[in-house]
Amino acid sequence: MNVLLTVLLAVQILSALAMIGLILVQHGKGADMGAAFGSGTSGSLFGASGSANFLSRSTSALAAVFFVCTLGLAYFGSAQPRSSSSVLEGAAAPAAQQIPGAAPAASAAAAASAPAAVPPAPGPGQIPSK
């Protein structure tokens, strides 16, 4: 399944880059008005209106490929079972575990007898001192 996800991701990235290139190459709506008055070249590789049809059709085909890849990645991403629903829950789980062989009372007594390096936070309505 990892190979399928890698292939889907590669196809999605390639189609996105190709779509960006095709959109940047296309002419805007006002480009034909400038060519009518003589500024710019009206002749092109695909003819007068052939490039617009070719570029717009290939852009829509790449958009469809991009959309299908996005749906596939979303499906496979949600179908994988996860042990926790949050990154924070996964990080909090090892902190709750205790060291094997250490008594809980001994660690609590050691923490109470050790001097506090950080002063306690002021309560509500109190101004913190320096």
MIPALUM-922713 format. One line per 4 residues: number of its first residue (from 0); their letters; for each residue x, y, z of N, C-alpha, C. Coordinates in steps of 0.02 Angstrom, whole numbers, plus 50000, padded with zeros to 5 digits. Example, Ala and Ser with C-alpha at 12.3 -4.5 7.8 and 13.67 -1.06 7.14 Angstrom:
BEGIN
0 = as = 50660 49716 50390 50615 49775 50390 50660 49835 50390  50642 49888 50354 50684 49947 50357 50645 50002 50394
***
This chain:
BEGIN
0 = mnvl = 50041 49941 50000 50000 50000 50000 50043 50063 50000  50105 50058 50028 50149 50115 50027 50170 50133 49957  50177 50083 49913 50195 50097 49844 50139 50135 49809  50077 50116 49822 50020 50150 49792 50016 50222 49816
4 = ltvl = 50028 50233 49880 50027 50301 49907 50083 50343 49876  50141 50314 49867 50197 50349 49836 50182 50367 49764  50153 50320 49727 50135 50334 49657 50082 50388 49653  50031 50384 49696 49978 50436 49696 50007 50505 49712
8 = lavq = 50052 50507 49760 50082 50571 49779 50126 50598 49723  50163 50555 49690 50206 50578 49634 50163 50603 49576  50109 50568 49560 50065 50590 49506 50032 50656 49524  50013 50664 49586 49981 50726 49607 50029 50785 49602
12 = ilsa = 50091 50776 49624 50141 50829 49620 50156 50847 49548  50165 50796 49506 50180 50810 49435 50121 50844 49400  50060 50823 49415 50003 50856 49383 49995 50927 49408  50010 50940 49471 50006 51008 49498 50057 51053 49464
16 = lami = 50119 51029 49456 50170 51070 49423 50154 51082 49349  50128 51030 49316 50109 51039 49245 50051 51087 49239  50003 51084 49285 49946 51129 49283 49969 51201 49294  50016 51212 49340 50042 51279 49351 50074 51306 49288
20 = glil = 50115 51264 49255 50147 51285 49193 50097 51301 49138  50046 51258 49130 49997 51270 49078 49955 51333 49092  49939 51346 49154 49900 51405 49170 49940 51468 49157  50005 51465 49172 50047 51524 49160 50059 51538 49086
24 = vqhg = 50056 51486 49045 50067 51494 48973 50005 51522 48938  49946 51510 48965 49884 51531 48931 49878 51607 48930  49844 51630 48878 49831 51702 48870 49769 51721 48910  49769 51783 48932 49711 51809 48966 49656 51829 48917
28 = kgad = 49600 51852 48943 49544 51871 48899 49560 51934 48860  49600 51978 48888 49615 52041 48853 49674 52036 48807  49706 51979 48799 49765 51973 48756 49747 51978 48683  49688 51957 48662 49669 51960 48592 49657 52032 48570
32 = mgaa = 49636 52075 48615 49624 52145 48597 49690 52179 48579  49743 52164 48615 49808 52193 48599 49834 52168 48532  49822 52106 48515 49845 52079 48451 49805 52108 48394  49743 52127 48406 49701 52156 48352 49727 52224 48331
36 = fgsg = 49758 52262 48376 49784 52328 48360 49857 52327 48339  49887 52269 48333 49954 52264 48305 50009 52253 48356  49995 52257 48419 50048 52245 48467 50048 52171 48485  50105 52141 48481 50110 52069 48495 50103 52029 48431
40 = tsgs = 50116 51966 48436 50111 51922 48378 50048 51881 48383  50010 51881 48331 49948 51842 48332 49958 51771 48305  50012 51759 48268 50025 51691 48243 50056 51649 48297  50036 51588 48302 50063 51544 48354 50073 51474 48325
44 = lfga = 50099 51431 48365 50113 51363 48344 50049 51324 48329  49996 51338 48367 49934 51300 48359 49882 51336 48316  49898 51393 48290 49849 51431 48252 49817 51485 48295  49766 51520 48268 49736 51576 48303 49699 51554 48366
48 = sgsa = 49658 51502 48360 49620 51480 48419 49638 51409 48441  49684 51378 48406 49703 51310 48423 49739 51304 48489  49780 51354 48506 49817 51350 48569 49769 51357 48629  49718 51398 48622 49671 51406 48677 49634 51341 48690
52 = nfls = 49614 51307 48637 49578 51244 48645 49624 51190 48674  49685 51185 48647 49731 51134 48670 49751 51146 48743  49769 51207 48760 49791 51222 48828 49734 51215 48878  49675 51238 48860 49619 51233 48907 49597 51160 48917
56 = rsts = 49599 51121 48864 49580 51050 48871 49632 51012 48911  49695 51025 48899 49747 50989 48937 49747 51012 49011  49731 51075 49023 49726 51099 49092 49668 51065 49128  49612 51058 49094 49555 51025 49126 49568 50951 49137
60 = alaa = 49605 50919 49092 49622 50848 49102 49670 50841 49161  49719 50885 49167 49764 50882 49224 49729 50898 49289  49679 50943 49287 49641 50958 49347 49601 50897 49369  49574 50859 49321 49538 50798 49339 49585 50746 49369
64 = vffv = 49645 50739 49342 49694 50692 49370 49714 50713 49441  49724 50779 49450 49742 50805 49516 49686 50792 49566  49624 50801 49546 49567 50790 49590 49560 50717 49609  49569 50671 49561 49564 50600 49576 49621 50578 49623
68 = ctlg = 49681 50604 49612 49737 50588 49657 49724 50615 49728  49695 50675 49732 49679 50703 49798 49628 50660 49834  49576 50638 49799 49526 50594 49829 49557 50528 49851  49601 50500 49810 49634 50437 49828 49678 50444 49889
72 = layf = 49716 50498 49893 49759 50510 49951 49717 50522 50014  49662 50557 50007 49618 50568 50065 49587 50503 50089  49568 50460 50042 49538 50396 50061 49588 50352 50097  49648 50345 50068 49698 50301 50099 49725 50331 50163
76 = gsaq = 49726 50397 50169 49749 50429 50230 49700 50418 50287  49636 50417 50273 49587 50407 50326 49574 50333 50340  49593 50289 50295 49581 50217 50304 49632 50184 50349  49690 50216 50361 49741 50186 50402 49722 50190 50475
80 = prss = 49725 50135 50512 49709 50138 50583 49764 50174 50622  49743 50215 50669 49790 50253 50710 49777 50237 50783  49831 50234 50821 49824 50219 50892 49798 50280 50930  49817 50339 50910 49792 50400 50942 49770 50449 50889
84 = ssvl = 49723 50491 50906 49695 50537 50857 49732 50603 50856  49779 50613 50902 49814 50676 50906 49888 50664 50918  49929 50709 50894 50001 50705 50905 50016 50717 50979  49978 50763 51009 49989 50778 51080 49973 50719 51125
88 = egaa = 49922 50680 51108 49906 50621 51148 49962 50570 51144  49991 50562 51086 50046 50515 51078 50108 50537 51116  50120 50603 51122 50178 50628 51158 50167 50625 51233  50106 50630 51257 50091 50629 51328 50093 50558 51357
92 = apaa = 50085 50507 51316 50084 50438 51341 50150 50416 51372  50209 50428 51341 50272 50406 51372 50287 50445 51436  50265 50506 51443 50280 50546 51502 50243 50518 51563  50187 50485 51554 50147 50459 51609 50176 50393 51636
96 = qqip = 50218 50360 51597 50247 50297 51619 50302 50309 51670  50309 50264 51720 50361 50270 51770 50417 50223 51755  50474 50238 51786 50533 50195 51777 50522 50131 51816  50533 50072 51785 50523 50010 51820 50572 50003 51878
100 = gaap = 50548 49978 51935 50590 49967 51993 50591 50025 52042  50568 50083 52022 50567 50141 52067 50500 50142 52102  50501 50154 52166 50439 50157 52205 50406 50225 52194  50339 50227 52187 50306 50291 52176 50314 50338 52236
104 = aasa = 50315 50311 52297 50321 50354 52357 50391 50384 52361  50442 50346 52341 50510 50371 52345 50521 50428 52296  50492 50422 52236 50500 50476 52187 50462 50538 52209  50405 50530 52242 50366 50587 52266 50402 50620 52324
108 = aaaa = 50433 50579 52369 50470 50608 52425 50532 50644 52402  50565 50618 52351 50625 50650 52324 50607 50716 52291  50550 50718 52258 50528 50780 52225 50508 50832 52277  50480 50811 52334 50459 50858 52385 50519 50885 52424
112 = sapa = 50572 50844 52434 50629 50867 52472 50677 50909 52430  50675 50903 52365 50719 50942 52322 50696 51015 52321  50744 51062 52321 50724 51133 52319 50694 51149 52251  50645 51192 52251 50611 51211 52190 50653 51261 52152
116 = avpp = 50669 51246 52090 50709 51291 52049 50667 51346 52020  50604 51334 52012 50559 51383 51982 50511 51407 52037  50505 51472 52047 50458 51496 52098 50387 51481 52078  50343 51471 52126 50274 51455 52109 50240 51514 52073
120 = apgp = 50194 51498 52030 50159 51548 51991 50111 51586 52038  50103 51652 52026 50057 51690 52068 49985 51668 52056  49945 51671 52108 49875 51652 52102 49835 51706 52067  49771 51694 52057 49730 51744 52024 49724 51806 52066
124 = gqip = 49732 51864 52036 49726 51928 52070 49790 51950 52103  49845 51911 52099 49909 51931 52129 49955 51957 52075  49996 52005 52094 50045 52034 52048 50110 51995 52057  50140 51972 52003 50203 51935 52009 50259 51981 52032
128 = sk = 50303 51955 52076 50360 51994 52099 50422 51972 52061  50471 52016 52061 50532 52003 52023 50580 51960 52061
***
